[in-house]
Amino acid sequence: MEDKLIKIAIYYNNFDAELAKLKLEENGIYCFMKNEHVAQLQFGLANFELMVNSTDKETALKILNEEDDHLA
């Protein structure tokens, strides 16, 4: 099966997007931010799309949701 990149989250500010990206990278999941540079040029209209390999989707979502649970 071929691995493809999929969007798992959209963030509207760079800070939240980078926190999520770092959390995934700390757990060994390859990810990148789609539209990162375009979003930075469009002040107030930013859409940072967090992309991961399709095979990492479930693990990545679990990691991001665990982080949200600790904040509550």
DSSP file (Angstrom, degrees, kcal/mol; ACC not computed):
  #  RESIDUE AA STRUCTURE BP1 BP2  ACC     N-H-->O    O-->H-N    N-H-->O    O-->H-N    TCO  KAPPA ALPHA  PHI   PSI    X-CA   Y-CA   Z-CA
    1    1 A M              0   0    0      0, 0.0     2,-0.3     0, 0.0     0, 0.0   0.000 360.0 360.0 360.0 134.6    0.0    0.0    0.0
    2    2 A E        -     0   0    0      1,-0.1     2,-0.4     0, 0.0     0, 0.0  -0.606 360.0-128.3 -82.3 134.3    1.3    3.4   -0.9
    3    3 A D        -     0   0    0     -2,-0.3     2,-0.3    51,-0.1    50,-0.1  -0.647  31.2-178.7 -79.7 132.2    1.8    5.9    1.8
    4    4 A K        -     0   0    0     -2,-0.4    50,-2.7    48,-0.0     2,-0.3  -0.945  28.3-109.6-130.3 156.9    0.1    9.3    1.1
    5    5 A L  E     -A   53   0A   0     -2,-0.3     2,-0.3    48,-0.2    48,-0.2  -0.644  36.2-176.1 -85.8 138.0    0.0   12.5    3.1
    6    6 A I  E     -A   52   0A   0     46,-3.0    46,-2.3    -2,-0.3     2,-0.4  -0.940  28.6-111.5-132.3 155.4   -3.3   13.5    4.6
    7    7 A K  E     +A   51   0A   0     -2,-0.3    44,-0.2    44,-0.2     3,-0.1  -0.722  33.3 169.2 -85.7 129.1   -4.6   16.6    6.6
    8    8 A I  E     +     0   0A   0     42,-2.8     2,-0.3    -2,-0.4    43,-0.1   0.556  63.1  11.2-114.6 -13.7   -5.4   15.8   10.2
    9    9 A A  E     -A   50   0A   0     41,-1.0    41,-2.6     2,-0.0     2,-0.4  -0.991  53.4-147.6-161.3 153.8   -5.8   19.3   11.6
   10   10 A I  E     -A   49   0A   0     -2,-0.3     2,-0.3    39,-0.2    39,-0.2  -0.995  17.8-169.4-124.3 132.3   -6.2   23.0   10.7
   11   11 A Y  E     -A   48   0A   0     37,-2.8    37,-3.0    -2,-0.4     3,-0.1  -0.908  18.3-154.0-120.9 150.5   -4.9   25.7   12.9
   12   12 A Y  S    S+     0   0    0     -2,-0.3    34,-0.3    35,-0.2     2,-0.3   0.337  79.2  45.1-108.0   5.0   -5.5   29.5   12.7
   13   13 A N  S  > S-     0   0    0     35,-0.1     4,-1.7     1,-0.1     5,-0.1  -0.995  76.5-127.0-146.0 151.7   -2.3   30.7   14.3
   14   14 A N  H  > S+     0   0    0     -2,-0.3     4,-2.6     1,-0.2     5,-0.2   0.829 103.9  60.8 -65.0 -35.1    1.3   29.7   14.0
   15   15 A F  H  > S+     0   0    0      1,-0.2     4,-2.1     2,-0.2    -1,-0.2   0.953 108.4  41.2 -60.8 -52.7    1.8   29.1   17.8
   16   16 A D  H  > S+     0   0    0      1,-0.2     4,-2.1     2,-0.2    -1,-0.2   0.881 114.9  53.2 -63.3 -38.6   -0.8   26.3   18.1
   17   17 A A  H  X S+     0   0    0     -4,-1.7     4,-2.2     1,-0.2    -1,-0.2   0.920 110.0  46.6 -63.5 -44.6    0.3   24.8   14.8
   18   18 A E  H  X S+     0   0    0     -4,-2.6     4,-2.6     2,-0.2    -1,-0.2   0.867 109.5  54.4 -67.6 -36.6    3.9   24.6   15.8
   19   19 A L  H  X S+     0   0    0     -4,-2.1     4,-2.1    -5,-0.2    -1,-0.2   0.930 111.0  45.5 -61.9 -44.4    3.0   23.1   19.2
   20   20 A A  H  X S+     0   0    0     -4,-2.1     4,-2.0     2,-0.2    -2,-0.2   0.916 113.0  50.5 -64.9 -42.8    1.1   20.3   17.5
   21   21 A K  H  X S+     0   0    0     -4,-2.2     4,-2.5     1,-0.2    -2,-0.2   0.920 111.2  48.1 -61.7 -45.2    3.9   19.7   15.0
   22   22 A L  H  X S+     0   0    0     -4,-2.6     4,-2.4     1,-0.2    -1,-0.2   0.880 108.6  54.6 -64.2 -38.5    6.5   19.5   17.8
   23   23 A K  H  X S+     0   0    0     -4,-2.1     4,-0.8     2,-0.2    -1,-0.2   0.915 111.3  44.8 -62.0 -43.3    4.4   17.1   19.8
   24   24 A L  H ><>S+     0   0    0     -4,-2.0     5,-2.4     1,-0.2     3,-0.7   0.920 112.7  50.6 -66.9 -43.5    4.1   14.7   16.9
   25   25 A E  H ><5S+     0   0    0     -4,-2.5     3,-1.7     1,-0.3    -2,-0.2   0.868 104.8  57.6 -63.4 -36.2    7.8   15.0   16.0
   26   26 A E  H 3<5S+     0   0    0     -4,-2.4    -1,-0.3     1,-0.3    -2,-0.2   0.789 107.0  50.2 -62.0 -26.8    8.7   14.2   19.6
   27   27 A N  T <<5S-     0   0    0     -4,-0.8    -1,-0.3    -3,-0.7    -2,-0.2   0.184 124.8-102.7 -98.8  15.3    6.8   11.0   19.2
   28   28 A G  T < 5S+     0   0    0     -3,-1.7     2,-0.6     1,-0.2    -3,-0.2   0.686  74.8 139.2  77.9  19.9    8.5   10.0   16.0
   29   29 A I      < -     0   0    0     -5,-2.4     2,-0.3    -6,-0.1    -1,-0.2  -0.872  50.2-133.1-102.7 122.3    5.8   11.0   13.6
   30   30 A Y        +     0   0    0     -2,-0.6    23,-0.7    -5,-0.0     2,-0.3  -0.540  42.9 151.3 -69.3 131.3    6.8   12.7   10.4
   31   31 A C  E     -B   52   0A   0     -2,-0.3     2,-0.3    21,-0.2    21,-0.2  -0.981  23.2-168.4-153.9 162.3    4.7   15.8    9.7
   32   32 A F  E     -B   51   0A   0     19,-1.6    19,-2.7    -2,-0.3     2,-0.7  -0.981  28.3-109.5-151.3 164.0    4.8   19.1    8.1
   33   33 A M  E >   -B   50   0A   0     -2,-0.3     3,-0.9    17,-0.2     2,-0.3  -0.848  28.8-150.6-100.4 111.6    2.7   22.3    7.8
   34   34 A K  E 3  S+B   49   0A   0     15,-3.2    15,-2.0    -2,-0.7    13,-0.0  -0.587  81.7  13.1 -78.6 141.8    1.0   22.8    4.5
   35   35 A N  T 3> S+     0   0    0     -2,-0.3     4,-2.9    13,-0.2    12,-0.3   0.663  82.9 141.4  68.7  18.7    0.5   26.5    3.5
   36   36 A E  H <> S+     0   0    0     -3,-0.9     4,-1.4     1,-0.2    -2,-0.1   0.927  72.5  38.3 -59.0 -47.9    2.8   27.7    6.3
   37   37 A H  H  > S+     0   0    0      2,-0.2     4,-1.1     1,-0.2    -1,-0.2   0.860 116.6  50.8 -75.3 -34.7    4.4   30.5    4.3
   38   38 A V  H >> S+     0   0    0      1,-0.2     4,-1.2     2,-0.2     3,-0.5   0.919 108.9  52.6 -65.4 -43.1    1.2   31.5    2.5
   39   39 A A  H 3< S+     0   0    0     -4,-2.9     6,-0.3     1,-0.2     3,-0.2   0.859 105.6  54.5 -62.1 -35.9   -0.6   31.7    5.9
   40   40 A Q  H 3< S+     0   0    0     -4,-1.4    -1,-0.2    -5,-0.2    -2,-0.2   0.787 107.2  50.9 -70.1 -25.9    2.1   33.9    7.3
   41   41 A L  H << S+     0   0    0     -4,-1.1     2,-1.0    -3,-0.5    -1,-0.2   0.738 101.5  64.5 -80.6 -23.5    1.7   36.4    4.4
   42   42 A Q  S >< S-     0   0    0     -4,-1.2     3,-2.5    -3,-0.2    -1,-0.2  -0.641  83.2-154.9-101.8  75.3   -2.1   36.5    4.9
   43   43 A F  T 3  S+     0   0    0     -2,-1.0    -3,-0.1     1,-0.3    -2,-0.1  -0.247  77.9   9.4 -54.7 127.4   -2.3   38.1    8.3
   44   44 A G  T 3  S+     0   0    0    -32,-0.1    -1,-0.3    -5,-0.1    -4,-0.1   0.273 119.4  73.0  86.7 -11.5   -5.6   37.2   10.0
   45   45 A L    <   +     0   0    0     -3,-2.5    -2,-0.2    -6,-0.3     2,-0.1  -0.018  65.8 150.3-120.7  28.3   -6.5   34.7    7.3
   46   46 A A        +     0   0    0    -34,-0.3     2,-0.3    -4,-0.1   -10,-0.1  -0.401  22.2 179.5 -72.8 135.1   -4.1   31.9    8.3
   47   47 A N        -     0   0    0    -12,-0.3     2,-0.7    -2,-0.1   -35,-0.2  -0.826   6.4-171.7-132.1  93.9   -4.9   28.3    7.7
   48   48 A F  E     -A   11   0A   0    -37,-3.0   -37,-2.8    -2,-0.3     2,-0.6  -0.789  10.3-157.9 -87.5 115.1   -2.0   26.1    8.8
   49   49 A E  E     -AB  10  34A   0    -15,-2.0   -15,-3.2    -2,-0.7     2,-0.6  -0.856   5.8-146.1-100.9 118.5   -2.8   22.5    7.7
   50   50 A L  E     -AB   9  33A   0    -41,-2.6   -42,-2.8    -2,-0.6   -41,-1.0  -0.740  20.0-166.0 -86.9 120.5   -1.0   19.8    9.6
   51   51 A M  E     +AB   7  32A   0    -19,-2.7   -19,-1.6    -2,-0.6     2,-0.3  -0.863  12.5 169.0-113.0 140.3   -0.2   16.8    7.3
   52   52 A V  E     -AB   6  31A   0    -46,-2.3   -46,-3.0    -2,-0.4   -21,-0.2  -0.920  44.4 -82.5-138.3 165.7    0.9   13.3    8.3
   53   53 A N  E >   -A    5   0A   0    -23,-0.7     3,-1.7    -2,-0.3     4,-0.4  -0.443  41.5-120.9 -64.7 143.9    1.4   10.0    6.5
   54   54 A S  G >  S+     0   0    0    -50,-2.7     3,-1.0     1,-0.3     4,-0.3   0.824 113.1  59.0 -59.1 -31.4   -1.9    8.1    6.2
   55   55 A T  G 3  S+     0   0    0      1,-0.2    -1,-0.3   -51,-0.2     4,-0.2   0.700 106.3  48.8 -71.5 -17.5   -0.5    5.2    8.1
   56   56 A D  G <> S+     0   0    0     -3,-1.7     4,-2.9     1,-0.1     5,-0.3   0.399  81.8 102.5 -98.0   0.7    0.2    7.5   11.1
   57   57 A K  H <> S+     0   0    0     -3,-1.0     4,-2.7    -4,-0.4     5,-0.2   0.919  81.4  43.3 -54.4 -55.3   -3.2    9.1   11.2
   58   58 A E  H  > S+     0   0    0     -4,-0.3     4,-2.1     1,-0.2    -1,-0.2   0.911 117.2  46.2 -61.0 -44.5   -4.7    7.2   14.1
   59   59 A T  H  > S+     0   0    0     -4,-0.2     4,-2.4     2,-0.2    -1,-0.2   0.917 113.1  49.8 -64.3 -43.7   -1.5    7.5   16.3
   60   60 A A  H  X S+     0   0    0     -4,-2.9     4,-2.4     1,-0.2    -2,-0.2   0.920 111.1  48.2 -63.2 -44.3   -1.2   11.2   15.5
   61   61 A L  H  X S+     0   0    0     -4,-2.7     4,-2.5    -5,-0.3    -1,-0.2   0.888 110.8  51.9 -63.5 -38.6   -4.8   12.0   16.3
   62   62 A K  H  X S+     0   0    0     -4,-2.1     4,-2.3    -5,-0.2    -2,-0.2   0.924 110.4  48.2 -62.8 -44.7   -4.5   10.1   19.6
   63   63 A I  H  X S+     0   0    0     -4,-2.4     4,-1.7     1,-0.2    -2,-0.2   0.923 113.7  46.3 -62.2 -45.4   -1.3   12.1   20.5
   64   64 A L  H  X S+     0   0    0     -4,-2.4     4,-1.6     1,-0.2    -1,-0.2   0.880 113.1  49.4 -67.2 -37.7   -3.0   15.4   19.7
   65   65 A N  H  X S+     0   0    0     -4,-2.5     4,-2.1     2,-0.2    -1,-0.2   0.861 107.0  55.4 -69.6 -35.5   -6.2   14.5   21.6
   66   66 A E  H  X S+     0   0    0     -4,-2.3     4,-1.5     1,-0.2    -1,-0.2   0.905 106.1  52.2 -61.6 -41.0   -4.2   13.4   24.7
   67   67 A E  H  X S+     0   0    0     -4,-1.7     4,-0.8     1,-0.2    -1,-0.2   0.906 108.9  49.7 -61.5 -42.3   -2.5   16.8   24.7
   68   68 A D  H >X S+     0   0    0     -4,-1.6     4,-0.8     1,-0.2     3,-0.7   0.874 106.0  56.9 -65.0 -37.0   -6.0   18.5   24.7
   69   69 A D  H 3< S+     0   0    0     -4,-2.1     3,-0.5     1,-0.2    -1,-0.2   0.840 102.3  55.3 -63.1 -34.0   -7.2   16.2   27.5
   70   70 A H  H 3< S+     0   0    0     -4,-1.5    -1,-0.2     1,-0.2    -2,-0.2   0.750 103.8  55.6 -71.5 -22.9   -4.3   17.4   29.7
   71   71 A L  H <<        0   0    0     -4,-0.8    -1,-0.2    -3,-0.7    -2,-0.2   0.705 360.0 360.0 -81.3 -20.3   -5.4   21.1   29.2
   72   72 A A     <        0   0    0     -4,-0.8    -1,-0.2    -3,-0.5    -2,-0.1   0.469 360.0 360.0 -78.7 360.0   -8.9   20.5   30.4
